[in-house]
Amino acid sequence: MLEGLEVSTVKFKDTFNNKDFRIDTDFWTKQPKKNPQLRYSKIGQCLISSQYGISIEMNEDKIGFPIYRMNEIHNMLCDFDVSKHANITKEEFETFKLKDRDVLFNRTNSYEWVGRTGIYRKTKDIDYTFASYLVRFIPNQEIILPEYLSAFLNTKYGVWDIKRRARQSINQTNVNPEEVKEIDIPLLNMNLQEQIKQNFDISISLLQQSQQLYTQAEQLLLEELGLNDWQPSTENINCKSFKDSFLTTGRLDAEYYLLKYEELLCKIKRFETKPLGKIVSMTKSIEPGSDAYQDAGIPFVRISDITKFGITEPGIHLDENKYGSLGLQPKKDIILLSKDGSVGIAYKLEQDMNIITSGALLHLSIMDKEFLPEYLTLILNSVVVKLQAERDAGGSIIQHWKPSEIEEIIIPKLSEEIQIEITDKVQKSFVLKRTSEHLLKVAKQSVEIAVENNEEKAMEYINKNNKI
């Protein structure tokens, strides 16, 4: 009768040894695997300090200091750029200023996002701070290196231990940082940790080169369109007749007619243009509902999992038996475009992918071969489309960009030579990015091999697979 149930017998006194007095079954039935050949220590015993981020209202007007949020950690690294600023005093900033190789841990969010961990690297002459739902861990580098800590907390064993400590409520999930400090981490030998650090260092360098090439492609596009130094008008008054407004567009909201949108269209209409609906065909996937979410199966990609640089491994999956045969998986060269929430994010698939995307992501298939995929994707991520998206989808708390509006956005066509030059830079950028991701994956996998086998096999694996 009890077949299939997870059971663990625990003495009541043992629950008092846990800082949060855990008596929930998931905590005690999901204890992670440990290798008896390795030495372990509590993470808290390997830290110099830990610190919550600052609780402050944020802005997109670049007022104050740039601030990291929970959605700016991807693939074990903190993003190089952030979109929000915090208007705090210099004294406050000094308390919460990030230092090179700090480890940031996401302590509260949805279940699949909570526990996301990344290492911050100071790659620019800019200082950053971090928000209150993040926690800064500063390791004692005589025991564990920051890169190793980030890698371990992203392994299946680290994630497993974090998730079993998570407390779920209706709207969000929380992990007490004090609980994270109670996680047992294997004290791998320093040679292996240094090799993991080297993988991170090379990966970050390649990622910087990748983004520099991508930026060059963006600058080339804007220069050709005459938008490189263009600043949108801040004028908030524009006079329109009823005929030229509502009778033409069906819109009466004043924001739709801001002068900056007219200025943009005037600039791009100097070139041959086409509406997007004449260039691509559009389809969307499904919205199965949260009751269909599970921990294993086909990855379910939502807007929070996508950037213009790629797709982060989703934390949500769907039943393969139910959804795998529906033929919803996107193919190579499909462009994913977000239409809800953070509208206007575009990413072109480099290969066929066994994923299913949210209904908030449109699948764009190019029909007009005069537009190269990389060029069109770059246009979709540029100010050319961002402002058109802002015009169409603005005016509500949660933005919604209608497919009928998306079909009508204006796309300028540059010469084939320029499109090829842009494509070359973008493709080289993504080659570097894939190599960067490979090195990080090898670093993480080596930690898992050390836990499953031993440090010698882990070192063999990392040396064998580091060829780039």
N, C-alpha and C positions, 0 to 999 in steps of 0.2 A: 504493500500500500504506500510505502514511503519512497518507492523507486523514483529516481530522478530529482529528489529533493536534496538541497545542499544543507548539510548539518555540521555544526561545529560545537563541541562541548567546551565551555569556558567557565572557569571559577568566578564567582561574583567578585571576589577580592581583586581579580585581575583587571576588572573594569575600572577600578579606582586608579590603576597605574596610567590610564589614559587621561590626558589633560582635559578632555571634554567629556569624560565619563560615558564612553560609547557603549550602549547596550543594544544598538540596532544590528539586525542579523547580517546585513550586507558587509558591515565592517569586519565581523568575525568569520564569515564564511568565505571571504574573498581575499585572504591574506596572500601576498605575492610570493612568487618563487624565490628561493635563496639558494646560492651555491655554497655548500659546506666547505669548499676549498678556498673561498675568498673571505677576507676580513671585512666586517661591516661596522659602520658607525651611524649614529643618528645624524641627519643632515644638520640639525641645530648645533651639534658639537663640532661641525666643520665650518661654521660661519664666524666671521668677525662681527657682523651685525646684520640686522634686517630692519626694514623701515616701510611703513605705509606711505603712499604718495599723498599729494596735497588735494584737499577737497576745495574746488574753486569753480566758479562759472567760467566757461570757455567761449572763445569767439573765433570766427573765421576771417576777421579783419586784420590779423597779424598785429594785434595790440598786445604787448607784453612779451612773454617768453614762449617759445614752442613747447608743446606738452604732448607726451606720449599717452595714448589711450589703449584700451584692450584690443582694438581691432587693427593695431599697427605692429603686431607681432606675427611673423610668418616664417615657417620653416626653420625654427630655432634661432631666428635672428630678429632684432628690432629693425623695422624699416628705416631706410636712410632719410626719409622725409615724413613729416606729419602735417595734418591739415588744420589743427587747432592751436590756439595760443591762450595763455593764461595771464591776465593782467595782475601780477603780484609784485610786491616790493622786492628790491634787490636783496634785502635781508632774508625774506622768505625764500627767495630763489636759491640763495647760497645753501640753505638747509636742504633743499630738495633737488639740487643740481645733480644730474647724472654724471658719473665718471666712467671713463673707458673701461669696458669689460664688466660693468655691473650686470647682474642677472635680474630680469624683470619677470614676475610671476603674476598671472591674472587670477585673482582670488574670487571674483564674483562675476557671473554672467549666466548665459544659458548653459545647460549641462554639457553640451559638446564643446563649448569655448572655455569653460572654467578650467583652470590649471595650465592653460597655454603658457609656455615659457620661452623666452628668447634672451639672447645676450646683446647688450648695447655696445656698439663700437663707435667711437668718435672718429668719423670719417671726414668731417668738415670743421671749419673754424667757427662753429656755432654751438652754443650750449643749450641743452634741453632739460626739461623737468618731466615729472610723471604724475599721472592722476591717481586719485585715492583708491580706485579699484585695482591698482597694481601694487605689488610689494617688491621692494628692492632687496635682493640677497647679495651680500658681499662675502665670498668664500675666503677662508684662510688658505692661501695658495701653497702653504707647506703641506696641506693635507689633500685638498681637491682644487683643481683649476676651474675657473668659471665656465670654460668651454665644456669641460666634462660634466659639470653640474647641469648645464642646459641640455646637453645630449642625453644624460640619464633621465631627466624628468620628461623627456620626449620619447623615450623608449616605451615599448608596450608594458614593461614592468613598472616604470615610473608613472605612466598614465594610469595603469591599473590601481596602483597604491593611492594616487591622488583621488581617483573617482570613488573609491570605496570610503574615502573620508569626506566626500562631498555631502552637503546637506541640501536637499531639494525642497523648494517651495513652489507655489503656483507660478510665479513669474520669473524666478531666477534660482540659481544654484550658488552656494557659497562653500569655500574651503578656508577654514581657519589657518592662517600662516603658522600658528603654533603647532597645528597638526602636521603641516608639511615638514616642520623641523623634527618630527618624530619618525619620519620615514627613514628606513635603513638604506644606506647607500654603500655599495661595495667600494672599498678603498683600493682601487686599481693602482698598480705600480706607476710611478711617475713617468717612466719611459713611454708607456701606453697613453697616459694622459697628455704628454707632450705631443705625441703623434696626432691625437685627436685635436689638440689646439692648432697644430700645423694645418690640418685639414680645414679648420675654421678660418685660419688666416688666409690661406690660398683662396678659399671659397669667397671670402669677402672681397679680396682683391679682384677676382674675376667678375664678381657682381658689380663692383664699381666700374670696371671697364665696360661691362655690358650696358650699364645705365648711361655711361658717357656716349657710347655709340647710339643708343636710343635717343638721347638728347640731341645729338647731331642730326639725326633724321628729323626730329621735331623742328629744329631750327631751320633746316633746309626747306621743309614744307612751309613754314611761316614766312621765310624770306621770299620764296617764290610767289606766295599769295599777297605779299606786301603787308603782312600782319606782324612782322617781327617786333617792331617798336610801337605797334598800335595800342592805344589805351581806350577802352570803351568810354563813351560819354557818361558822365554822372548826372546829366540833366534829367530831372524827374517830371518835366512838363513837355507834352507833345500834343498838338492840336490835330484832331481828326474829325472829318465829317461823318455823319451816321452812315452814309453810303460807303465811305472808305474804311469804315470800321465794322460795325456789327453786320451789315448787309453783305460784306465781303468775307469776313472771317467767322462770324457767329460768336465773337468774343466782345464782352463789354468791360472786362476787368482792365483797369488803367495800366497795370504793370505790363500787359501784353504789348502795349504800344510805345514802350520806352524807346528813346531815340537810339540807344546803343544797338538795338536789334536792327533798326533800319540802316544804320551805318555799316554794320557787318555785312548785310545783304548787298549793299551797294558795292562794297569792296570785292566780294567774291563773285558777283555777277559780271565783273569785268572779264571773267573767264567763261569758257563753255561750262554749263552746269546741267545737272540732271537731278530730279527728285529721287530719293533713295529707293522708293518703290519701283522705279524703272531700272534700277541697277541690280537689286537683289529680290529674291523671294523670301518671305518671312513665315516661319512656323514657330509654335511654342510647344513646350513639353506639357507637363501635368502639375497639378497641385494636390498630392494625395492626402494631405491632412496630417497633423502631428501624430494621430493615432497609428499611422503606418510607419513611423520612424522606428528604427532599431539599430543595434550596435554593429551588426554584420550584414553583408549582402552587397548590393550594388550601391556605390557611393552616390549620395544625393547632393548635388551642388546647388547652393543658393547664392544670393547676391553677396552675402558676407564672405563667401569662399573665393570670390573672383576679383582680380585687379587687372589692369591693362598689361601686367607682366606675366600673369599666369593664374593657375588655380591652386589654392591651398587644399591639402588633403582634408576632405570633409569629415566632420565628426558624426554625421548622420548617414544611415544607409536604408535601403528599401529591400523588401523580400525579393530575392532573385527569381524564385519560382513564379511569383505573381507579376513582376514587372520586367523581368529579363527578356521575355519573348515578345514584348510589345514593339520592339524596333525603335525605341526612343533615343538610343545612344547616338550622340553627334559624331560626325565623321571629320576627317582631316579637312582643313580650310574653311570649315564652318566658323562664322564669327558669332560669338555670344554677345548679346547686347542687353543691358539691364533697362527695364522699363518702369520699375517700381522702386520706391525708396531712394537709393542712390542711383539716380537715372543717368544713362549715358556712358556707362562703363563698357568698353568693348575689348574682347580678347579673341584672337584667331587661334584655333586649334592647330597644333603642329603635327598631330597624328590622330587616328581614330581613337576614341576613348570609351571605355566601358563605364560610363557614368549616365545618370539621368539628371536633368536640370529642372530647377523650379520653373513654374509657369511665369515667374517674373523675369525670366531670361528668354529673349527671343533668339531663334536660330536663323541667321542670315546666310543664304546661299547665293553667291554671285552669279548672275545671269549675263551681265554685260562684261565681256572679257576685256574691254578697254580700261577697266579699273582693276588693277592688281590687288590681290587680297591684303597684302601688308600695307599698301598705300591707303586703301579704303579704311582699314582698321585704324591707321594713324589719324586719318581725317576724323573718324568717329570719336576719337579720344581728344581731339584738338578743340581749341576755342571756337572753331567754325561750327561744330555741332553742339558743344557745351552750352553756348549762348542760345541756340535754337531750342535746346532741351529745356533750359531755364525759362525761356519765354512760354513754351507750350505747357510745361508741367508745374510751373510756379503757382504760388497762391494757396497752397495747402500744407498742413503739417507733414503729412506723408505724401510725397510726390508720386503722381501716376501719369505716365506718358503713354497716351493712347496710340495703339498701332496705326490708326488712321492718320495721326499727326506725324508719327515717325516716317511713314511712307512719303510724306510731303516735304521733309527736310531737304534743303538744297545742298548738293555735293558738287564742288568745283572739280573739273578734270584738268590735271596738268599733263604736260607732254609725256610721251612714253619714256623718253630718256630720263626725266626727273623721277618718274615713278620707279624706274629700274634702280636708279641710284638710291632712292629712299628704301626700296625693298632690300637692296644689298646690305645697307647699314642695319636694318631691322633684323634680317636673318642672322648676320654675324653677332648681333647683340644677343639673340636668343640661343645661339650655339654656346656662347660664353655662360649664359645663365644656366643652361642645362648642365654644363660641366661643373659649375658652382654647386648646383643642387646635388649632383652625383657625389661630390666629395663630402657634403654634409650627410647624405644618406649612408655613405660608407662609414663615417664617424659614428653615427647612431647605431648602425648594424653591428659595428665592432663591440660596442658596449653590450649589446644583447648576446653576442657570441661569448663574451667573457662570462656573463651570468649563466648561460646555458652550458658552456664547456669550461674554458679556462682562459687565462690571459695570453698564453702562448698562441692559441688558435686565433684569438682576437687580433694579435699583432700580425700574424701571418695573413689574415684576411685583409687588414687595412693596407699592408704593404703590397699585396697582390692586386688589389682593386683600386689603387691610387693612380693608376696610369691614366694620363689625360692627354 
